[in-house]
Amino acid sequence: MLSDLDVAVTHGINSWAGQAPLIEQLMAWTSAIAVPLVVAAVALQWWWCGDDKPHTRHVLVATGFSFLLGLAFNQVLLLFIHRIRPYDVGVTHLLIERSADFSFPSDHATATFAVAAAFLIHGMPRRGSLFIAAAMLMMFSRVYVGTHYVSDVLGGALTGVAAAGLVRSTYLEGTRVDRFVTGIL
């Protein structure tokens, strides 16, 4: 059963916790700081656009919209899906502070995957690949520290990718609004 597999893999990843204090600290730090670092890495690119400033700025705005839309999707899902955190049912040992909301989907995974997907689908594979690597590390850390099931972070990744896809199809490059927004500063 998928649920049994989800629990087993989640427990397996979290069971490594406590065996290497340095890795445990790195995972807790990654879990806490990954999203703010990703947001900062995106924002700073506004002024370091390279040779294709209008396109890069369009991608940065689309990335911001993807990030926000993905988190909005999650808030709607949380109205209907009330999945209890794995540490509350004894599946994991929690290494960080308790979370106040439900477990599915992971906001951290949504946010970071929305950013990575936005870069990838807008034709910026090098930057997108770096953000994918950061998102994967963050997803692993959220399971490692015991706050999410594996399916929570996978579901979050899916909502992030869906948000980026929707933004890609609706926020079009070169429109009057796009030229106005990307021309700021």
C-alpha positions in Angstrom: 0.0 0.0 0.0 1.3 3.5 -0.9 0.6 4.8 2.6 2.8 2.0 4.1 5.6 2.8 1.7 5.3 6.5 2.5 5.5 5.8 6.2 8.4 3.3 5.8 10.5 5.7 3.6 9.8 8.7 5.9 10.8 6.7 9.0 13.8 5.4 7.2 15.1 8.8 6.3 14.3 10.2 9.8 15.9 7.3 11.5 19.4 8.6 10.4 18.8 11.6 12.7 20.9 11.5 15.9 23.7 9.4 14.3 25.8 12.3 13.1 25.3 15.6 15.0 27.0 17.7 12.3 24.6 16.4 9.6 21.7 16.8 12.0 22.7 20.5 12.4 23.1 20.9 8.7 19.7 19.4 8.0 18.0 21.6 10.7 19.7 24.7 9.3 18.8 23.8 5.7 15.2 23.2 6.7 15.0 26.6 8.3 17.0 28.8 5.9 16.5 27.2 2.4 13.4 29.2 1.5 14.7 32.6 2.5 18.0 31.9 0.7 16.2 30.9 -2.5 14.1 34.0 -2.3 17.2 36.2 -1.8 19.0 34.5 -4.7 16.0 35.2 -7.0 15.6 38.8 -5.8 19.3 39.7 -6.2 19.2 38.7 -9.8 17.0 41.7 -10.6 20.1 43.9 -10.6 22.4 41.3 -12.1 20.5 40.2 -15.2 23.3 39.7 -17.6 22.9 40.3 -21.3 19.2 39.6 -21.7 17.8 41.9 -19.0 14.1 42.0 -20.2 13.8 38.2 -20.5 15.6 37.6 -17.1 13.4 40.1 -15.4 10.3 38.5 -16.9 11.5 35.2 -15.5 12.1 36.7 -12.1 8.6 38.2 -12.0 7.1 34.9 -13.2 9.1 33.2 -10.5 7.6 35.4 -7.8 4.1 34.8 -9.2 4.8 31.1 -9.2 6.0 31.1 -5.6 2.9 33.0 -4.4 0.4 31.0 -6.5 1.9 27.7 -5.3 1.5 28.8 -1.7 -2.0 29.9 -2.4 -2.8 26.4 -3.9 -1.5 24.9 -0.6 -3.8 27.1 1.5 -6.8 25.8 -0.5 -5.6 22.2 -0.2 -5.2 22.6 3.6 -8.9 23.4 3.8 -9.7 19.9 2.6 -6.7 17.8 3.6 -6.0 17.6 7.3 -3.0 15.3 7.4 -1.4 15.0 10.8 2.3 15.5 11.1 4.4 12.4 11.2 5.9 13.3 14.6 2.4 13.5 16.1 1.7 9.8 15.2 5.1 8.4 16.2 6.5 7.9 12.7 9.3 10.4 13.1 11.4 12.0 15.8 11.1 15.8 15.5 14.4 17.7 15.5 13.1 21.2 15.1 10.1 23.3 16.4 6.6 21.9 15.9 4.6 23.3 13.1 1.2 24.8 13.6 -0.5 23.6 10.4 -1.2 20.3 8.7 1.4 18.3 7.0 0.2 18.0 3.4 1.5 19.6 1.2 4.8 21.0 2.2 5.0 24.8 1.8 8.8 24.6 1.7 8.8 22.2 -1.2 6.1 24.2 -3.0 8.1 27.4 -2.7 11.4 26.0 -3.8 10.1 23.9 -6.6 7.9 26.8 -7.9 11.1 28.8 -8.2 13.1 26.0 -9.9 10.3 25.1 -12.3 9.8 28.7 -13.3 13.5 29.0 -14.3 13.4 25.7 -16.1 10.2 26.3 -18.1 11.3 29.8 -19.1 14.4 28.5 -20.7 17.0 29.1 -18.0 18.3 25.6 -17.4 21.5 26.4 -15.5 19.8 28.6 -12.9 16.9 26.2 -12.8 19.2 23.2 -12.2 20.9 25.0 -9.3 17.5 25.8 -7.8 16.4 22.2 -8.3 19.4 21.0 -6.3 18.6 23.4 -3.5 14.9 22.3 -3.6 15.9 18.6 -3.4 18.2 19.2 -0.5 15.5 21.2 1.3 12.9 18.4 0.7 15.2 15.8 2.1 15.9 18.0 5.1 12.2 18.4 5.9 11.8 14.6 6.0 15.1 14.2 7.9 14.1 16.6 10.7 10.8 14.8 11.1 8.3 17.5 10.1 7.0 15.9 6.9 6.2 12.6 5.2 7.9 12.0 1.8 4.6 12.3 0.1 4.1 15.8 1.7 7.3 17.1 0.0 6.5 15.4 -3.2 3.0 16.9 -3.1 4.5 20.3 -2.4 6.9 19.9 -5.4 3.9 19.1 -7.6 1.9 22.2 -6.5 5.0 24.3 -7.1 5.5 22.9 -10.6 1.7 23.3 -11.3 1.9 26.9 -10.2 4.9 27.7 -12.4 3.1 26.0 -15.4 0.0 28.1 -14.8 2.0 31.3 -14.5 3.9 30.4 -17.7 0.7 30.1 -19.6 -0.9 33.3 -18.3 1.8 35.8 -17.6 3.2 36.4 -21.1 6.5 38.0 -22.0 6.5 41.2 -23.9 3.0 42.3 -23.0 2.3 45.9 -21.9 2.1 44.8 -18.3 5.2 42.7 -18.5 7.2 45.6 -20.0 6.0 48.0 -17.3 6.8 45.6 -14.4 10.2 44.5 -15.8 11.2 48.1 -16.5 10.9 49.1 -12.8 14.3 50.2 -11.3 
